[in-house]
């Protein structure tokens, strides 16, 4: 797996409110611009999404892929990896939530993507940074608009 890119943002909300938005995968098309559709294929013994198919469309980038999720019992992190993809050979990601105070949380997003097509490392890291920037901004907007 390629080197991971990592980025953080502070959100004005408690970790539970943020994780509720992250875990609501069927709602992603409402607020994550590139996500056109999500389908939960399997759940874990606590009813959380264990395997999810995503349909992505962000202009020139279109993809359908399936991710497997691993939810931390403390509600402060979730990680995932690629099960199946069209444009991707591998993907590993993680959200880590760190409470700053009662209503402020640092969210750290780590992501590594390996495409089926070869890509220079610098371009891959730039694409990962753009994906993370967008995902964190959209997550922040969604969470803060609900509180």
Residue pairs with C-beta under 8 A, 6 or more apart in sequence:
1 90
1 92
1 112
1 114
2 90
2 112
2 113
2 114
2 121
2 124
3 112
3 121
3 125
4 92
4 110
4 111
4 112
5 110
5 111
5 112
5 125
5 128
5 129
5 132
6 108
6 109
6 110
6 111
6 132
7 108
7 109
7 129
7 132
7 133
7 136
8 106
8 107
8 108
8 109
8 136
9 106
9 107
9 109
9 136
9 137
9 139
9 140
10 100
10 104
10 105
10 106
10 107
11 18
11 104
11 105
11 107
11 139
11 140
11 143
11 144
12 103
12 104
12 144
12 147
13 103
13 104
13 105
13 143
13 144
13 147
14 99
14 102
14 103
14 105
15 75
15 76
15 97
15 99
15 105
16 75
17 143
17 146
17 147
18 97
18 105
18 107
18 139
18 143
19 75
19 76
19 78
19 97
21 27
21 139
21 142
21 143
21 146
22 78
22 95
22 139
23 48
23 49
23 71
23 78
25 38
25 40
25 49
25 52
26 38
26 40
28 35
28 38
28 54
29 35
29 36
29 37
29 38
31 138
31 141
31 142
32 135
32 138
33 58
33 134
33 138
34 56
34 57
34 58
34 61
34 134
35 54
35 55
35 56
36 55
36 56
36 57
37 54
37 55
38 52
38 53
38 54
38 55
39 52
39 53
40 49
40 51
40 52
41 51
41 52
41 53
41 66
42 49
42 50
42 51
43 49
43 50
44 50
44 69
44 71
46 71
48 69
48 71
49 69
50 68
50 69
51 66
51 67
51 68
51 69
51 83
52 66
52 67
52 69
53 64
53 65
53 66
54 63
54 64
54 65
54 66
54 67
55 63
55 64
56 62
56 63
56 64
56 65
61 87
62 87
63 85
63 86
63 87
63 88
64 85
64 86
65 82
65 83
65 84
65 85
65 86
65 87
65 88
65 91
66 82
66 83
66 84
66 85
67 80
67 81
67 82
67 83
67 91
67 93
68 80
68 81
68 82
68 83
69 78
69 79
69 80
70 78
70 79
70 80
71 78
72 78
75 97
76 96
76 97
76 98
77 94
77 95
77 96
77 97
78 94
78 95
79 92
79 93
79 94
79 95
80 91
80 92
80 93
80 94
81 90
81 91
81 92
81 93
82 88
82 89
82 90
82 91
82 92
85 91
85 116
86 116
87 115
87 116
87 117
88 113
88 114
88 115
88 116
89 114
89 115
89 116
90 112
90 113
90 114
91 111
91 112
91 113
91 114
92 110
92 111
92 112
93 109
93 110
93 111
93 112
94 108
94 109
94 110
94 111
95 107
95 108
95 109
96 107
96 108
96 110
97 105
97 106
97 107
98 105
98 106
98 107
98 108
99 105
100 106
103 147
107 136
107 139
107 140
109 132
109 135
109 136
111 128
111 131
111 132
112 128
113 124
113 127
113 128
113 131
114 124
115 124
119 127
